[in-house]
Amino acid sequence: MRIAVAGGTGLVGRYVVDELVAAGHEPVVLARSRGVDLVSGAGLDAAMTGVEAVVDVSNVQTTSAKKSISFFESVGRNLLGAGARTGVRHHVLLSIVGLERVDLGYYRGKLRQEEVVTKDGSAPWTIMRATQFLEFPQQVLDRMPGPVAMVPRMRTQPVAAREVAQHLVRLVLGPPQGMAPELAGPRVEELVDMVRKMLRAGGRRKLLVPVTLPGAVGKAMKGGGALPTGPGSRGTQTFDEWLTENVRHVAHDAHDAHDGHHGRPGSPGSPGTPGEGG
């Protein structure tokens, strides 16, 4: 099957592409580096010729609600429009657990993206919400190159990006489900503790300052607003296991940060908010 992956060069997107190839399918990467502009729609129809299904893991790095809404609404409409013109039969979207409970600007864009898919599209759809990735603490540190890391107090149930991709591939190869069960990791973690472990693993000398974000957002993050509220799929890899597996990369990134670089090529990016969609 020919399956388009919007954002197929990103953290989760690369894993989705690998999983599709391993399963014997033909992924079509939709990204600027492949000649497709998801925001303007340029090159989209040509790239989606013969595509039967779409996995949307596109992402934008912003904390602005206006920019997030504009991006995700444009990308959603363009993908659905091109899908209608080229005969797409299943549209799968990766979203985030807790969008309604944690009122971040970035999350408002993801909510709008869900609305576009559920109300404005003609293709049968599946939306899977996932929690933050095990890579999230690294993304937090990547945005703080100085000697101090101000880390928000947040409860999260992180899941491996590779496991997210595996679930998305299973969904896109199956029948449309509407809202699929939420995906989370095997156990609840404190973001501050995860970042502290990562600093130690990488040998970084950085002052960690836990902070509670102001208002309802900080209360929701600290109080578990980003955690799943019902039964659903659960990943198997814990953060400690992921950290052990990636300790060389973590140490390498720490060395690059000390030398004034921004980490290894392809290191995961993230909006300035918890939980990015790939």
Secondary structure as a PSIPRED ss2 file (coil, helix, strand):
# PSIPRED VFORMAT (PSIPRED V4.0)

   1 M C   1.000  0.000  0.000
   2 R E   0.000  0.000  1.000
   3 I E   0.000  0.000  1.000
   4 A E   0.000  0.000  1.000
   5 V E   0.000  0.000  1.000
   6 A E   0.000  0.000  1.000
   7 G C   1.000  0.000  0.000
   8 G C   1.000  0.000  0.000
   9 T C   1.000  0.000  0.000
  10 G C   1.000  0.000  0.000
  11 L H   0.000  1.000  0.000
  12 V H   0.000  1.000  0.000
  13 G H   0.000  1.000  0.000
  14 R H   0.000  1.000  0.000
  15 Y H   0.000  1.000  0.000
  16 V H   0.000  1.000  0.000
  17 V H   0.000  1.000  0.000
  18 D H   0.000  1.000  0.000
  19 E H   0.000  1.000  0.000
  20 L H   0.000  1.000  0.000
  21 V H   0.000  1.000  0.000
  22 A H   0.000  1.000  0.000
  23 A C   1.000  0.000  0.000
  24 G C   1.000  0.000  0.000
  25 H C   1.000  0.000  0.000
  26 E E   0.000  0.000  1.000
  27 P E   0.000  0.000  1.000
  28 V E   0.000  0.000  1.000
  29 V E   0.000  0.000  1.000
  30 L E   0.000  0.000  1.000
  31 A C   1.000  0.000  0.000
  32 R H   0.000  1.000  0.000
  33 S H   0.000  1.000  0.000
  34 R H   0.000  1.000  0.000
  35 G C   1.000  0.000  0.000
  36 V C   1.000  0.000  0.000
  37 D C   1.000  0.000  0.000
  38 L C   1.000  0.000  0.000
  39 V C   1.000  0.000  0.000
  40 S C   1.000  0.000  0.000
  41 G C   1.000  0.000  0.000
  42 A C   1.000  0.000  0.000
  43 G C   1.000  0.000  0.000
  44 L H   0.000  1.000  0.000
  45 D H   0.000  1.000  0.000
  46 A H   0.000  1.000  0.000
  47 A H   0.000  1.000  0.000
  48 M C   1.000  0.000  0.000
  49 T C   1.000  0.000  0.000
  50 G C   1.000  0.000  0.000
  51 V C   1.000  0.000  0.000
  52 E C   1.000  0.000  0.000
  53 A E   0.000  0.000  1.000
  54 V E   0.000  0.000  1.000
  55 V E   0.000  0.000  1.000
  56 D E   0.000  0.000  1.000
  57 V C   1.000  0.000  0.000
  58 S C   1.000  0.000  0.000
  59 N C   1.000  0.000  0.000
  60 V C   1.000  0.000  0.000
  61 Q C   1.000  0.000  0.000
  62 T C   1.000  0.000  0.000
  63 T C   1.000  0.000  0.000
  64 S C   1.000  0.000  0.000
  65 A H   0.000  1.000  0.000
  66 K H   0.000  1.000  0.000
  67 K H   0.000  1.000  0.000
  68 S H   0.000  1.000  0.000
  69 I H   0.000  1.000  0.000
  70 S H   0.000  1.000  0.000
  71 F H   0.000  1.000  0.000
  72 F H   0.000  1.000  0.000
  73 E H   0.000  1.000  0.000
  74 S H   0.000  1.000  0.000
  75 V H   0.000  1.000  0.000
  76 G H   0.000  1.000  0.000
  77 R H   0.000  1.000  0.000
  78 N H   0.000  1.000  0.000
  79 L H   0.000  1.000  0.000
  80 L H   0.000  1.000  0.000
  81 G H   0.000  1.000  0.000
  82 A H   0.000  1.000  0.000
  83 G H   0.000  1.000  0.000
  84 A H   0.000  1.000  0.000
  85 R H   0.000  1.000  0.000
  86 T H   0.000  1.000  0.000
  87 G C   1.000  0.000  0.000
  88 V C   1.000  0.000  0.000
  89 R C   1.000  0.000  0.000
  90 H E   0.000  0.000  1.000
  91 H E   0.000  0.000  1.000
  92 V E   0.000  0.000  1.000
  93 L E   0.000  0.000  1.000
  94 L E   0.000  0.000  1.000
  95 S E   0.000  0.000  1.000
  96 I E   0.000  0.000  1.000
  97 V C   1.000  0.000  0.000
  98 G C   1.000  0.000  0.000
  99 L C   1.000  0.000  0.000
 100 E C   1.000  0.000  0.000
 101 R C   1.000  0.000  0.000
 102 V C   1.000  0.000  0.000
 103 D C   1.000  0.000  0.000
 104 L C   1.000  0.000  0.000
 105 G H   0.000  1.000  0.000
 106 Y H   0.000  1.000  0.000
 107 Y H   0.000  1.000  0.000
 108 R H   0.000  1.000  0.000
 109 G H   0.000  1.000  0.000
 110 K H   0.000  1.000  0.000
 111 L H   0.000  1.000  0.000
 112 R H   0.000  1.000  0.000
 113 Q H   0.000  1.000  0.000
 114 E H   0.000  1.000  0.000
 115 E H   0.000  1.000  0.000
 116 V H   0.000  1.000  0.000
 117 V H   0.000  1.000  0.000
 118 T H   0.000  1.000  0.000
 119 K H   0.000  1.000  0.000
 120 D H   0.000  1.000  0.000
 121 G C   1.000  0.000  0.000
 122 S C   1.000  0.000  0.000
 123 A C   1.000  0.000  0.000
 124 P C   1.000  0.000  0.000
 125 W E   0.000  0.000  1.000
 126 T E   0.000  0.000  1.000
 127 I E   0.000  0.000  1.000
 128 M E   0.000  0.000  1.000
 129 R E   0.000  0.000  1.000
 130 A E   0.000  0.000  1.000
 131 T C   1.000  0.000  0.000
 132 Q C   1.000  0.000  0.000
 133 F E   0.000  0.000  1.000
 134 L C   1.000  0.000  0.000
 135 E C   1.000  0.000  0.000
 136 F H   0.000  1.000  0.000
 137 P H   0.000  1.000  0.000
 138 Q H   0.000  1.000  0.000
 139 Q H   0.000  1.000  0.000
 140 V H   0.000  1.000  0.000
 141 L H   0.000  1.000  0.000
 142 D H   0.000  1.000  0.000
 143 R C   1.000  0.000  0.000
 144 M C   1.000  0.000  0.000
 145 P C   1.000  0.000  0.000
 146 G C   1.000  0.000  0.000
 147 P C   1.000  0.000  0.000
 148 V E   0.000  0.000  1.000
 149 A E   0.000  0.000  1.000
 150 M E   0.000  0.000  1.000
 151 V E   0.000  0.000  1.000
 152 P E   0.000  0.000  1.000
 153 R C   1.000  0.000  0.000
 154 M C   1.000  0.000  0.000
 155 R E   0.000  0.000  1.000
 156 T E   0.000  0.000  1.000
 157 Q C   1.000  0.000  0.000
 158 P C   1.000  0.000  0.000
 159 V E   0.000  0.000  1.000
 160 A C   1.000  0.000  0.000
 161 A H   0.000  1.000  0.000
 162 R H   0.000  1.000  0.000
 163 E H   0.000  1.000  0.000
 164 V H   0.000  1.000  0.000
 165 A H   0.000  1.000  0.000
 166 Q H   0.000  1.000  0.000
 167 H H   0.000  1.000  0.000
 168 L H   0.000  1.000  0.000
 169 V H   0.000  1.000  0.000
 170 R H   0.000  1.000  0.000
 171 L H   0.000  1.000  0.000
 172 V H   0.000  1.000  0.000
 173 L H   0.000  1.000  0.000
 174 G C   1.000  0.000  0.000
 175 P C   1.000  0.000  0.000
 176 P C   1.000  0.000  0.000
 177 Q C   1.000  0.000  0.000
 178 G E   0.000  0.000  1.000
 179 M E   0.000  0.000  1.000
 180 A C   1.000  0.000  0.000
 181 P C   1.000  0.000  0.000
 182 E C   1.000  0.000  0.000
 183 L E   0.000  0.000  1.000
 184 A E   0.000  0.000  1.000
 185 G C   1.000  0.000  0.000
 186 P C   1.000  0.000  0.000
 187 R C   1.000  0.000  0.000
 188 V C   1.000  0.000  0.000
 189 E E   0.000  0.000  1.000
 190 E E   0.000  0.000  1.000
 191 L H   0.000  1.000  0.000
 192 V H   0.000  1.000  0.000
 193 D H   0.000  1.000  0.000
 194 M H   0.000  1.000  0.000
 195 V H   0.000  1.000  0.000
 196 R H   0.000  1.000  0.000
 197 K H   0.000  1.000  0.000
 198 M H   0.000  1.000  0.000
 199 L H   0.000  1.000  0.000
 200 R H   0.000  1.000  0.000
 201 A H   0.000  1.000  0.000
 202 G H   0.000  1.000  0.000
 203 G C   1.000  0.000  0.000
 204 R C   1.000  0.000  0.000
 205 R C   1.000  0.000  0.000
 206 K C   1.000  0.000  0.000
 207 L E   0.000  0.000  1.000
 208 L E   0.000  0.000  1.000
 209 V E   0.000  0.000  1.000
 210 P E   0.000  0.000  1.000
 211 V E   0.000  0.000  1.000
 212 T C   1.000  0.000  0.000
 213 L C   1.000  0.000  0.000
 214 P C   1.000  0.000  0.000
 215 G H   0.000  1.000  0.000
 216 A H   0.000  1.000  0.000
 217 V H   0.000  1.000  0.000
 218 G H   0.000  1.000  0.000
 219 K H   0.000  1.000  0.000
 220 A H   0.000  1.000  0.000
 221 M H   0.000  1.000  0.000
 222 K H   0.000  1.000  0.000
 223 G C   1.000  0.000  0.000
 224 G C   1.000  0.000  0.000
 225 G C   1.000  0.000  0.000
 226 A C   1.000  0.000  0.000
 227 L C   1.000  0.000  0.000
 228 P C   1.000  0.000  0.000
 229 T C   1.000  0.000  0.000
 230 G C   1.000  0.000  0.000
 231 P C   1.000  0.000  0.000
 232 G C   1.000  0.000  0.000
 233 S E   0.000  0.000  1.000
 234 R E   0.000  0.000  1.000
 235 G C   1.000  0.000  0.000
 236 T C   1.000  0.000  0.000
 237 Q C   1.000  0.000  0.000
 238 T C   1.000  0.000  0.000
 239 F H   0.000  1.000  0.000
 240 D H   0.000  1.000  0.000
 241 E H   0.000  1.000  0.000
 242 W H   0.000  1.000  0.000
 243 L H   0.000  1.000  0.000
 244 T H   0.000  1.000  0.000
 245 E H   0.000  1.000  0.000
 246 N C   1.000  0.000  0.000
 247 V H   0.000  1.000  0.000
 248 R H   0.000  1.000  0.000
 249 H H   0.000  1.000  0.000
 250 V H   0.000  1.000  0.000
 251 A H   0.000  1.000  0.000
 252 H H   0.000  1.000  0.000
 253 D H   0.000  1.000  0.000
 254 A H   0.000  1.000  0.000
 255 H H   0.000  1.000  0.000
 256 D H   0.000  1.000  0.000
 257 A H   0.000  1.000  0.000
 258 H H   0.000  1.000  0.000
 259 D C   1.000  0.000  0.000
 260 G C   1.000  0.000  0.000
 261 H C   1.000  0.000  0.000
 262 H C   1.000  0.000  0.000
 263 G C   1.000  0.000  0.000
 264 R C   1.000  0.000  0.000
 265 P C   1.000  0.000  0.000
 266 G C   1.000  0.000  0.000
 267 S C   1.000  0.000  0.000
 268 P C   1.000  0.000  0.000
 269 G C   1.000  0.000  0.000
 270 S C   1.000  0.000  0.000
 271 P C   1.000  0.000  0.000
 272 G C   1.000  0.000  0.000
 273 T C   1.000  0.000  0.000
 274 P C   1.000  0.000  0.000
 275 G C   1.000  0.000  0.000
 276 E C   1.000  0.000  0.000
 277 G C   1.000  0.000  0.000
 278 G C   1.000  0.000  0.000
